[in-house]
Amino acid sequence: MKVFYFIVAISILIISCKTNAASDDYSFNEKKYWRQRSAKLKKTFYYNYSTNSRVYPKNTQPVTTDTIKTAFVITVDSVRLYLFEDAIQFKTIFTSGLITPKDVYCGIGKDCGLHDEGWRYDDGSKRLDELWGFKGKYSTIDTFQEIKYFPTRAHRRRFVFHIPANQNTGFAVYLVELTNKKATTKTDLETFIKGATLTFYEYAWGEI
């Protein structure tokens, strides 16, 4: 009888180990995610980037800024952009006119007024809710990073940022390139941005 119970116990242990292993197979692998993500970023730039990159003109409309709770807020032509967390350190990209809140919300060169209520939900550009009492057009960015694993170019810097989708069901990934022909390897980020032009801006993909 003892032998029977021993066999049953061993069987349960083996099944438990297999179940845990199967569960681990479906768990989030952070290293794998970032490895796949970096490959995807490189691929997007490779297929969509032109050596004769267009230069987007800087915005000349008045820019107002404010700090509301934990956000740095930028407003241009009644469209707001809320920057949170690590995105705040890159605020000069938006306050200098390289990219405006309207560019983020509507897309560069697009007219916000032409879109219906269901326009581009997947890329986070259409907001139907309100934030801290503001009911107008707005976007939020809480993740903004410089991409470090491309070949180093003193005059060119590339970035990736996220826009949370509606109802927080995911986020949109956008890619940016700034070019400053006077920059050197010793040029700090803030100085680089102030002397830069926008040479690449694109919605890359959405994630859930």
Phi, psi and omega in degrees: 000319179298322179297321180299312180296325178296316179296318178299316180298317179296320180297316179298319180297317180296316179298319179298318180296319180295320180296316179296321179295319180294321178296320179296327180298331183259001179283161183288126178254100187297317181298317179296320180299311182291329176293316179291323181294316180297322178295322180292321177297314179299318181296319180296315177296319183300315185274341185246355185264140177242141178294337175263057186300140177286153177251120180277132179292149178287150176289139180246001178285155179300140180243128176244146181231156180201164173242118180238116183054244183261008186248148168263121189250131179239130181234131175222124177053045176069003176260132184253151171229124178258122177256131180238158170049233187289348179289336184297326182293346178256020186300332182297332177301326183266326181283337181276353178094001178297315175226129181259163174305324178293323177299320181289317184286316187256335190100143183296129178081006181256152180263115181299329185291348184269355187262143178275182186294338183262012188289124170051050174300325188294333184258011172079009188274340182254116182251130179250347180268192178232160180231116178051041176091349180273124185249008181275195179284129178204160173227161176231145176229122178244349178232120179214119185223149171277137180274117188262343190267009170276159176305134185292129174227120184298327185268359185224132176228140182241148186221160174226137176220160183246140170243116179302137179283169179301144180061017178056038180271005180160201178207157177260143180254124178243146179244142183224143170230133174245141180236128176230102186292344179266357184285151174236180180293343181265357182288125179285164187300314183298316178295321179300312183297316183297333180256013188262164169239154178275119183243354176203131178208119185204139170287125186263304180193171177246150178230148177255000000 
